[in-house]
Amino acid sequence: MAVFEEQFALSLARRARLLSPSFFRRNLRNPVFVVGFNNSGKSTAINLSRWIDELCIYPGEGNAELWFRGHFPWIESSAPVAPIWVAPDEFVRSVKDTCGGCFKSARAQLGAYQWLVGGRNLLNDSGMLAALASDVAKDFPDAKFVHFIRDGRLAAYITARLEWSRIIRSPSKYIEYYCPLSFHEVLRKMAEYWVWTIKRMDEVSASMPGSVLELRYEDWWSDPFPMLASMSSFIGVSAPKQLNGNAPATDLTQHLLSEMSLDEISMLEKIVGETMRAKGYRPARVEFSHLSQHRKSNNAVS
């Protein structure tokens, strides 16, 4: 569907939802939420999922309108709390206090969009929604969640770099809410937020058995087709028969690790290591040892 057609259907869905919210709430079929920490391959996966014919993909994440009203984007909002990566529990409490019953409204709008566009399953891509997944599930008991995971050190490091660049360009609001300003402390907070996000989705998986599919970026980045096949099987649709890939050409893991100081890697291992190993990643200390040896060799040569 062309962008113009998507936006036109979305505009109609907003109006239809107001006219008959209970009808569209009841008629939403097979909602699927794609969630995951920043820089975990989710956007690439969503673009590739457009090859799945039976999906109705909701345009945009809907964070400001559906899920985090008055809190997103944080830097432009009047939210009375620090950003989610600084104090996630406090942020979630504030969202729930502000939104009230808006998740029922969100269900009606998603239902209206699917009714207009068609599709066996409606897919909403909102990485941040992992923070609210257990709360959203109360109004979406039929929901399924596809949770994208990436090496916590890399996901935290990339996201911290992006956030820190925003902080140094416009620090006033961050200072007002006592956010960390040094990169080291931003990185620490982002790593803790990564662990928090994983635990939130583990809670959903435990309370709603069979509702969460975990997909590790490292398992599919070079060949996305098995990921799409797993995703299709999980939500009950046919996998695409062909795929023109947009897979990344290079795995940047070792390159990004080489950018980090040994202190940063050590700190990240202490924060995310246990959770990573629980998700099937090999012990980070092995890579840390290899990296340390590599740097010693380079220093000796220079």
VEXDREN-2710 file (C-alpha; in Angstrom, 1 decimal):
% VEXDREN-2710
k/r/px/py/pz
1/MET/0.0/0.0/0.0
2/ALA/1.3/3.5/-0.9
3/VAL/2.1/5.9/1.8
4/PHE/-0.7/8.2/0.7
5/GLU/-3.2/5.4/0.9
6/GLU/-2.0/4.4/4.3
7/GLN/-2.3/7.9/5.7
8/PHE/-5.8/8.3/4.1
9/ALA/-6.9/5.0/5.7
10/LEU/-5.4/6.1/9.0
11/SER/-7.4/9.4/8.9
12/LEU/-10.6/7.5/8.2
13/ALA/-9.8/5.1/11.0
14/ARG/-9.5/7.9/13.5
15/ARG/-12.9/9.2/12.6
16/ALA/-14.5/5.7/12.5
17/ARG/-13.1/4.9/15.9
18/LEU/-14.9/7.9/17.4
19/LEU/-18.2/6.9/15.8
20/SER/-18.3/3.3/17.0
21/PRO/-15.5/2.4/19.4
22/SER/-17.1/-0.7/20.8
23/PHE/-17.7/-2.1/17.3
24/PHE/-14.1/-1.7/16.2
25/ARG/-12.7/-3.0/19.5
26/ARG/-14.7/-6.2/19.1
27/ASN/-13.7/-6.6/15.5
28/LEU/-10.0/-6.2/15.8
29/ARG/-8.5/-9.6/14.7
30/ASN/-5.2/-11.2/15.6
31/PRO/-3.2/-8.1/16.8
32/VAL/0.5/-8.6/16.7
33/PHE/2.9/-6.1/18.4
34/VAL/6.5/-6.0/17.4
35/VAL/8.6/-4.7/20.3
36/GLY/12.3/-4.5/21.2
37/PHE/15.1/-2.3/22.4
38/ASN/16.5/0.3/20.0
39/ASN/18.9/-0.9/17.3
40/SER/17.9/-4.5/17.6
41/GLY/17.0/-5.0/13.9
42/LYS/13.3/-4.4/14.4
43/SER/13.0/-1.7/11.6
44/THR/14.7/-4.0/9.1
45/ALA/12.4/-6.8/10.1
46/ILE/9.3/-4.7/9.7
47/ASN/10.3/-3.6/6.2
48/LEU/10.9/-7.2/5.2
49/SER/7.6/-8.3/6.8
50/ARG/5.8/-6.4/4.1
51/TRP/6.5/-9.5/1.9
52/ILE/4.0/-11.4/4.1
53/ASP/0.7/-11.0/2.1
54/GLU/-1.8/-11.6/4.9
55/LEU/-0.5/-8.8/7.2
56/CYS/-2.1/-5.4/7.8
57/ILE/0.7/-3.2/9.0
58/TYR/-0.4/-0.2/10.9
59/PRO/1.5/3.0/9.6
60/GLY/4.0/4.3/12.1
61/GLU/4.5/3.3/15.7
62/GLY/1.6/5.3/17.2
63/ASN/3.6/6.0/20.3
64/ALA/2.4/9.6/20.7
65/GLU/-1.2/8.8/19.8
66/LEU/-1.9/5.3/21.1
67/TRP/0.5/4.3/23.8
68/PHE/2.4/7.2/25.4
69/ARG/0.1/10.2/25.2
70/GLY/1.7/13.3/26.6
71/HIS/5.1/11.5/27.0
72/PHE/6.4/11.0/23.5
73/PRO/8.6/12.3/22.1
74/TRP/9.8/13.0/25.6
75/ILE/12.0/16.0/24.7
76/GLU/8.9/17.8/23.2
77/SER/6.4/16.7/25.9
78/SER/5.2/18.1/29.1
79/ALA/5.7/14.8/30.9
80/PRO/6.5/15.3/34.6
81/VAL/9.1/12.6/34.7
82/ALA/12.6/11.9/33.3
83/PRO/12.8/9.9/30.0
84/ILE/12.1/6.2/30.2
85/TRP/15.7/5.1/30.0
86/VAL/16.5/7.1/33.2
87/ALA/13.7/5.8/35.4
88/PRO/11.5/3.3/33.5
89/ASP/9.2/2.3/36.4
90/GLU/8.4/6.0/37.2
91/PHE/7.9/6.7/33.5
92/VAL/5.4/3.8/33.1
93/ARG/3.5/4.9/36.2
94/SER/3.2/8.4/34.8
95/VAL/2.0/7.1/31.4
96/LYS/-0.7/4.9/33.1
97/ASP/-1.8/7.8/35.3
98/THR/-2.1/10.1/32.2
99/CYS/-3.6/7.7/29.7
100/GLY/-6.2/6.0/31.9
101/GLY/-8.4/3.9/29.6
102/CYS/-6.7/5.0/26.4
103/PHE/-5.6/1.4/25.5
104/LYS/-9.3/0.6/24.8
105/SER/-9.3/3.6/22.5
106/ALA/-6.1/2.3/20.9
107/ARG/-7.7/-1.1/20.3
108/ALA/-10.7/0.6/18.6
109/GLN/-8.4/2.6/16.3
110/LEU/-6.4/-0.4/15.3
111/GLY/-9.6/-2.3/14.7
112/ALA/-11.0/0.5/12.6
113/TYR/-7.8/0.6/10.5
114/GLN/-7.8/-3.2/10.0
115/TRP/-11.5/-3.1/9.0
116/LEU/-10.8/-0.5/6.4
117/VAL/-7.6/-2.1/5.0
118/GLY/-8.2/-5.8/5.5
119/GLY/-5.7/-8.4/6.4
120/ARG/-5.8/-11.5/8.6
121/ASN/-3.5/-10.1/11.2
122/LEU/-2.9/-6.5/12.2
123/LEU/0.7/-5.7/13.1
124/ASN/1.8/-2.6/15.1
125/ASP/5.5/-1.9/15.3
126/SER/6.3/0.0/18.5
127/GLY/9.6/-0.9/20.2
128/MET/8.9/1.1/23.3
129/LEU/5.6/-0.8/23.8
130/ALA/7.6/-3.5/25.6
131/ALA/7.5/-1.2/28.6
132/LEU/3.7/-1.3/28.6
133/ALA/3.1/-4.8/27.2
134/SER/1.8/-6.4/30.4
135/ASP/-0.7/-3.4/30.8
136/VAL/-1.7/-3.4/27.2
137/ALA/-2.4/-7.1/27.3
138/LYS/-5.3/-6.5/29.6
139/ASP/-7.2/-4.8/26.8
140/PHE/-5.6/-7.1/24.2
141/PRO/-5.9/-10.6/25.7
142/ASP/-5.6/-12.0/22.1
143/ALA/-2.4/-10.2/21.4
144/LYS/0.9/-11.8/20.3
145/PHE/4.2/-10.1/20.7
146/VAL/7.3/-10.5/18.5
147/HIS/10.3/-9.5/20.6
148/PHE/13.5/-8.6/18.9
149/ILE/16.7/-8.9/20.9
150/ARG/20.3/-8.0/20.2
151/ASP/23.5/-8.3/22.2
152/GLY/22.8/-6.0/25.1
153/ARG/26.2/-4.4/25.1
154/LEU/25.8/-3.3/21.5
155/ALA/22.2/-2.2/21.7
156/ALA/22.9/-0.2/24.9
157/TYR/26.1/1.3/23.4
158/ILE/24.5/2.4/20.1
159/THR/21.4/3.8/21.8
160/ALA/23.5/5.6/24.4
161/ARG/25.6/7.3/21.7
162/LEU/22.5/8.5/19.9
163/GLU/20.9/9.8/23.1
164/TRP/24.1/11.5/24.3
165/SER/24.3/13.4/21.1
166/ARG/20.9/14.8/21.8
167/ILE/21.9/15.7/25.3
168/ILE/24.9/17.7/24.3
169/ARG/23.0/19.5/21.6
170/SER/20.1/20.5/23.9
171/PRO/20.9/19.8/27.6
172/SER/18.5/22.1/29.4
173/LYS/15.5/19.7/29.8
174/TYR/17.8/16.8/30.7
175/ILE/19.4/18.9/33.4
176/GLU/16.0/19.9/34.7
177/TYR/15.1/16.3/35.2
178/TYR/18.5/15.3/36.7
179/CYS/19.5/13.0/33.8
180/PRO/23.1/11.9/33.6
181/LEU/25.2/14.0/31.3
182/SER/28.4/12.1/31.0
183/PHE/28.5/9.4/28.3
184/HIS/29.7/6.8/30.8
185/GLU/26.6/7.3/33.0
186/VAL/24.2/7.5/30.0
187/LEU/25.7/4.2/28.9
188/ARG/25.2/2.7/32.4
189/LYS/21.5/3.8/32.4
190/MET/20.9/2.5/28.9
191/ALA/22.3/-0.9/29.8
192/GLU/20.1/-1.1/32.9
193/TYR/17.1/-0.1/30.7
194/TRP/18.0/-2.9/28.3
195/VAL/17.9/-5.5/31.2
196/TRP/14.6/-3.9/32.4
197/THR/13.0/-4.2/29.0
198/ILE/14.0/-7.9/28.7
199/LYS/12.5/-8.6/32.1
200/ARG/9.2/-6.9/31.2
201/MET/8.8/-9.1/28.2
202/ASP/9.8/-12.2/30.2
203/GLU/6.9/-11.3/32.6
204/VAL/4.5/-11.2/29.6
205/SER/5.7/-14.5/28.4
206/ALA/5.2/-16.1/31.8
207/SER/1.7/-14.6/32.3
208/MET/0.6/-15.3/28.7
209/PRO/2.2/-18.6/27.7
210/GLY/2.7/-18.9/23.9
211/SER/2.2/-15.2/23.3
212/VAL/5.8/-14.1/22.9
213/LEU/8.2/-15.0/20.1
214/GLU/11.8/-14.0/20.7
215/LEU/14.0/-13.4/17.7
216/ARG/17.7/-12.7/18.1
217/TYR/19.2/-10.2/15.6
218/GLU/22.5/-12.2/15.5
219/ASP/20.5/-15.3/14.3
220/TRP/19.1/-13.7/11.2
221/TRP/20.9/-10.6/10.1
222/SER/22.8/-12.3/7.3
223/ASP/19.8/-14.4/6.2
224/PRO/16.4/-12.9/7.1
225/PHE/14.2/-15.6/5.5
226/PRO/14.2/-18.0/8.5
227/MET/13.3/-15.1/10.7
228/LEU/10.3/-14.3/8.5
229/ALA/9.3/-18.0/8.4
230/SER/9.4/-18.2/12.2
231/MET/7.4/-15.0/12.5
232/SER/4.8/-16.1/10.0
233/SER/4.4/-19.5/11.6
234/PHE/4.0/-17.9/15.1
235/ILE/1.2/-15.5/14.0
236/GLY/-0.5/-18.1/11.8
237/VAL/0.0/-16.8/8.3
238/SER/1.9/-18.1/5.2
239/ALA/5.6/-17.3/4.9
240/PRO/6.6/-15.3/1.8
241/LYS/7.8/-17.5/-1.1
242/GLN/10.5/-15.1/-2.1
243/LEU/12.4/-12.3/-0.6
244/ASN/14.5/-9.5/-2.1
245/GLY/16.8/-9.0/0.9
246/ASN/17.7/-5.7/2.6
247/ALA/19.9/-7.6/5.1
248/PRO/22.9/-5.7/6.4
249/ALA/26.1/-6.6/4.5
250/THR/28.4/-6.6/7.5
251/ASP/28.2/-7.7/11.1
252/LEU/29.5/-4.7/13.1
253/THR/29.8/-6.5/16.4
254/GLN/33.5/-6.6/16.7
255/HIS/33.9/-3.2/15.1
256/LEU/31.6/-1.7/17.8
257/LEU/33.3/-3.6/20.6
258/SER/36.6/-2.2/19.4
259/GLU/35.3/1.3/19.8
260/MET/34.5/0.8/23.5
261/SER/37.0/1.2/26.3
262/LEU/37.8/-1.8/28.4
263/ASP/36.1/0.0/31.3
264/GLU/32.9/0.3/29.3
265/ILE/33.0/-3.3/28.2
266/SER/33.6/-4.4/31.8
267/MET/30.7/-2.2/33.1
268/LEU/28.4/-3.5/30.4
269/GLU/29.3/-7.1/31.2
270/LYS/28.4/-6.6/34.9
271/ILE/25.0/-5.1/34.0
272/VAL/23.8/-7.2/31.0
273/GLY/26.0/-10.3/31.1
274/GLU/23.7/-12.5/33.2
275/THR/20.6/-11.6/31.2
276/MET/22.5/-12.1/27.9
277/ARG/23.6/-15.6/28.9
278/ALA/20.0/-16.4/29.9
279/LYS/19.0/-15.5/26.3
280/GLY/21.6/-17.8/24.8
281/TYR/24.5/-15.5/24.2
282/ARG/27.9/-16.8/24.9
283/PRO/29.7/-15.5/27.9
284/ALA/30.9/-12.0/27.2
285/ARG/34.2/-12.6/29.1
286/VAL/35.4/-14.8/26.1
287/GLU/35.0/-11.9/23.7
288/PHE/36.4/-9.5/26.3
289/SER/39.5/-11.7/26.7
290/HIS/40.0/-11.9/22.9
291/LEU/39.6/-8.1/22.5
292/SER/42.0/-7.4/25.3
293/GLN/44.6/-9.6/23.7
294/HIS/44.0/-8.0/20.3
295/ARG/44.6/-4.5/21.7
296/LYS/47.7/-5.6/23.5
297/SER/49.1/-7.0/20.2
298/ASN/48.2/-3.8/18.4
299/ASN/49.9/-1.7/21.1
300/ALA/53.0/-3.8/20.9
301/VAL/53.3/-3.4/17.1
302/SER/52.7/0.4/17.3
END
